[in-house]
Amino acid sequence: MSNVKIIRLVTGEDVISKQEPDNGDGIVLTKPFVIIPTQAAPGKPVQLMMTPYSPYSKEPTITIKKDKVVSIVEPKDDILKSYQANTSSIIQADKSLITENKLPKL
């Protein structure tokens, strides 16, 4: 089991991050990224983008108060691999987007 989790916040954001042990102030996240679903057009596959959660901070960690968290879940394997590729210090040649093809049409 990985310590990388997807945290749903009360704001509706889904944050993927390495979760560190609780420090008493809240949930400590290392290298947090917001998962943003995008769709080019109706009927097209949904693609997931990841962008840094707090891009203007010098800190590699951020603490989220527990009352701001709705849920914490394990990420799907393909999302975990994409997160690991984006946060690895090793340069990866393939950083393709993740798509979900079985989503209902709106």
N, C-alpha and C positions, 0 to 999 in steps of 0.2 A: 504494500500500500504506500502510495506516494504522499508526501506532505504538501503537494500542490493541490489546491482546492479552488472551486468556483464559489464566490461569496456573493449572494444577492443582497443588495442594500435596500433600505426603505425608499431610496430615491429611484429604484428601478434599475440601477446599474448592475451589471454582472462583472465582477472583478475576479480575474484569475491571478493566483499568486502562490508563492511558497508561504505556508502558514507556520509561524514560529510558536514556541510555547507561550502561553498566556502570561503576561507580565503584571497582571492585576489591574492595569488601566484599560485593557481591552484586547482585541485581537491584533496581533502584530503580523504584518504582511511584508514580505521581502520581494522586491521587483514586481510590484502589482501592475497589471494591465487591465484596461476596460475592454470587454468583448463587445463589438459593435456589429450587429447583423445589418447587411446591406443587400438590396435587390435592385438590379439594373432596370427591370421592368416587370410588370405583373406577369406571372407565369414563368419567369426566369428563376434559376436557382438562387437561393440565398447564400451569400458569401459572408464569412466572418472576418472582421478586421480586428486587430489588437493595437491599442494605443496606450502609452504609459498613463497610469492613473494620476500621478502627480508629477508631471513633467518638469515643473519649475523648482522642485525640491533638490537640495544637495544630498539629502538622506536617502540611503538605499532601502530603508524600511519606513512604514507608516503604521500608526496605531489607529484602529477603528473602534469606536465605542460599541460595546455589545448590543446596546439598545437600537443601534442603527443597522443591525444585521437581521435579515429575514430568514435566510437559510445558508447552509454550507454543504456542498456536495462534491463528490469526486468528478473530475472532468472525463469526458469520453476520450478514448485513446488518441484519436486524430487531433483533438483540440490540445491535449497534453503534449503531443509531439510538436505541434506548431509553437506552443508556448516555450517549450524547451529549446527549440531552434532559435526563437527570438531572444531568449535570455542567455544563451550559451556564449561563453567567451571565445569559442571556436567558430570561425567563419564557416557558414554553411552555404553550399551552392544552391540548394533547392529550398526556397521559402514560399511555396505555393499557398494559395488561399484554400480554405476549407469550404466545401459546399455541402448543402443538404438538399438532395434532389427529391425527397419524398415528402416535402411539406405541402400542405393543401394550398390550392390556389385561392387567392382572396378576390 
